[in-house]
Amino acid sequence: MQLLGLILILINVGAVVGPIAGVVIVYQGNLQEMIVPPEVENIVKDTINVISMSQSNPSNPSNPENPGGSTIASFAMPQYVSSSYDVAARTVTAVFNLTNPLNITLTVNVVSADVKCHTHGFMLGHATMPKQVEITPAKTAELIVVFAWTEAAQEHILNSHTSEATINVDLVNISVSVSGITLDVPETYNVDIPLY
Amino acid sequence: MLLQARINWFGLAGGIATILLIAVSMFVPWWQLTVGDSIVAAGVSPIYTNFSLIGNSFTVPLLFAINLSCILLSLAGGIVMLIYSLRPTRPYAKSLLGFSYKTPLLFVVVFVIGLIALTSIIQAMFSFNVPLFGTTEVNLPSNATEGMNVSVLLSAGFVWPFYLAVASAVLCLGARLYHKRILPPITGAAPSPGTVASTPASAAT
């Protein structure tokens, strides 16, 4: 009976101490890696590279030189492809290409912004994405953004920008929702929209 | 009737449930947390813990060691419970039962306390609420997002192996309680060495 009790105690102690002691011995040179493995550092480094490369080189969808040693391409700002007007509906439909450099499928749920005339601060309308887009890893997908301008905006353009080929607008109250993460951007982006 | 008395059915079921739990917990976590649409995901159980960050899975070595300890303890507990259940009236049965019935209960209790502690620590350190179950939208602190308002959808919940663990713990606890009914009732104090127990037969002589 005592022997059995001793065996059971030894099983308990061995099961608890054995694996933990084994890991401590394996990682004795670098105990930090026992808690934060090198894979995590690589993932964080790659993610920071993706973000920093996209900020330093926003027009380039990928960086072939890969300066940070990263195995993944950088995020790039959406690339303008084309646009079309529907005067009757008072809408501009713009198409952009967006590349997903990550290893997971991204779902772009919402892209929306208010559009203001830069010169006069006049509210022209609202731009939004009519349907969500899924972008598989390392693929490019088309984002369709529809800008609907108001009747008052039409009068403003006719009265104040009648001789201009483009109108300089500010995108404000920008909201982006990607794969369950929503960003409300406080900054204003300035773009030119062709009028004809 | 005699056969039934010699098997602790609660223990048998508890032992089988414990071993089954080890097998399923290798693939399905007890509790799962996802950030956004699985941009960050954590599957946690005493048996297996896995993290995924932007599509890349990784394991923390220390947690792996703790998981391995839990697997060994559970496996030993399950096997010992099965051995006990088939021989509950043997002299060594109580030692086997004492060793094995506590393990599943201990895992469930420590796991739940650990989760509550972890979510409380995160709330205290980062000022956002991680749900134990359900979905919530969390606003990240603005100093960490360069002034942008970033909100993240957090979903968490217990997965079915957790309920199997609870069932296993209840069955093992049931085995402990049922053990008293299996043993023959003790009518008096055990005779001390060197004394003769008085029985009706000996009293008659």
Contacts between the chains, C-beta under 8 A, distances in Angstrom:
chain1	res1	chain2	res2	distance
A	1	B	91	6.6
A	1	B	92	6.0
A	1	B	95	6.5
A	4	B	92	5.2
A	4	B	95	5.3
A	4	B	96	7.7
A	5	B	95	5.5
A	8	B	80	7.3
A	8	B	95	6.6
A	8	B	96	7.7
A	8	B	99	4.4
A	11	B	76	5.0
A	11	B	99	7.9
A	12	B	73	7.0
A	12	B	76	7.7
A	12	B	99	7.6
A	14	B	72	7.7
A	15	B	69	5.5
A	15	B	72	3.6
A	15	B	73	4.7
A	15	B	76	6.3
A	16	B	69	5.0
A	16	B	73	7.1
A	18	B	69	7.4
A	18	B	72	7.4
A	19	B	64	8.0
A	19	B	65	4.3
A	19	B	66	7.5
A	19	B	68	3.9
A	19	B	69	4.9
A	19	B	72	7.2
A	20	B	62	7.7
A	20	B	65	4.7
A	20	B	66	7.0
A	20	B	69	6.4
A	22	B	65	6.7
A	23	B	61	5.2
A	23	B	62	6.2
A	23	B	64	7.0
A	23	B	65	3.9
A	26	B	61	7.5
A	27	B	61	6.2
A	33	B	61	7.0
A	34	B	60	7.9
A	34	B	61	4.9
A	34	B	62	4.9
A	35	B	60	6.2
A	35	B	61	7.7
A	35	B	62	5.5
A	36	B	60	7.6
A	37	B	58	5.7
A	37	B	59	7.2
A	37	B	60	6.2
A	37	B	61	6.2
A	39	B	56	6.8
A	39	B	58	4.2
A	40	B	53	7.0
A	40	B	58	5.9
A	43	B	53	5.0
A	43	B	54	6.4
A	43	B	56	5.0
A	43	B	58	7.4
A	44	B	53	7.9
A	47	B	54	6.2
A	102	B	54	5.5
A	102	B	55	6.2
A	103	B	54	6.4
A	103	B	55	3.3
A	103	B	56	6.3
A	104	B	38	6.9
A	104	B	39	6.8
A	104	B	54	6.0
A	104	B	55	3.6
A	107	B	37	5.8
A	137	B	55	7.1
A	178	B	36	7.9
A	179	B	36	4.7
A	179	B	37	4.0
A	179	B	38	7.8
A	179	B	39	5.5
A	180	B	35	7.3
A	180	B	36	3.1
A	180	B	37	4.6
A	180	B	39	6.9
A	180	B	152	6.8
A	180	B	153	4.0
A	181	B	35	7.9
A	181	B	36	4.7
A	181	B	39	6.6
A	181	B	150	6.8
A	181	B	151	7.5
A	181	B	152	5.2
A	181	B	153	7.4
A	182	B	137	7.9
A	182	B	150	7.1
A	182	B	151	4.6
A	182	B	152	7.6
A	183	B	148	5.6
A	183	B	149	7.2
A	183	B	150	5.4
A	184	B	148	6.7
A	184	B	149	3.9
A	184	B	150	7.8
A	184	B	151	7.8
A	185	B	148	5.8
A	186	B	147	5.7
A	186	B	148	6.5
A	186	B	149	7.3
